[in-house]
Amino acid sequence: MGRDLSAGLVNKLSNRGVHIADLIELHLSTPVYFTSTNINIDYNSPTAPDSGTNTYLAQGQFISFDTVTEASDLRVGTIDLTFTAVDTTTLSLLLNSEYMNKRVVIYRVVLGDDYSFTTSDVYMIFDGKITSYGIQEQERSATVKITVASLFADFERINGRKTNPTSQQLIFSGDKGLDFSPQIVKDIKWGT
């Protein structure tokens, strides 16, 4: 993905002491905003599901995410976001909402020595949707890994009809031809 970084940001990145924070948006039924830095960061994201400035929390639940790689060819990129499951806040959000295919956006912000930044100091590094999550328990800790795929995850999927009554009724209302399809247990031989 091409980056349109401002000259000021390029200069900031070339300095010796660069402070970087990641901003994570989880677009669940109740949107969640986390940051990887030690202070809360207020930012008006263009991709946030609610309007206005949101506070990205330095809460200690977000642990890390995989390295984001980019390529010139079309491929489905996936990363894992890791959260602590000792504090069950994130886990309960996933369990109590429809999480599949919900959008996840990750921004990187270059901070000044006083943690200040402008909107030109923020750039997107990943945009995708949740495909699954899993809980890993150890003796003294637990983590939640959320797998997120790029927006091209469904690029090659072919949508179609299914051989069940509901799918048949969508096209041919009143047709009962597939009402008993779940009861057929042997292979159907087509042709001779």
Number of C-alpha atoms within 10 A of each C-alpha: 9 5 8 9 12 12 10 11 19 12 9 17 16 10 9 7 10 12 16 16 18 21 26 22 22 20 21 20 14 11 15 19 22 21 26 22 19 11 13 15 23 14 17 13 19 10 14 20 16 13 10 11 13 17 15 21 21 17 15 14 21 21 15 14 17 11 9 12 10 13 8 6 6 9 13 13 17 21 19 19 19 20 23 21 20 15 14 15 12 16 19 11 16 17 9 10 11 11 20 14 17 15 23 24 21 21 17 18 24 23 19 15 10 7 14 11 16 12 11 14 20 22 18 16 16 23 16 22 24 24 17 14 17 12 14 11 12 7 5 6 11 15 21 24 21 21 19 26 23 20 19 14 17 11 10 7 8 6 7 6 10 10 12 14 19 14 14 18 15 11 10 12 11 10 12 11 13 15 14 10 11 10 7 8 7 6 6 7 6 5 4 3
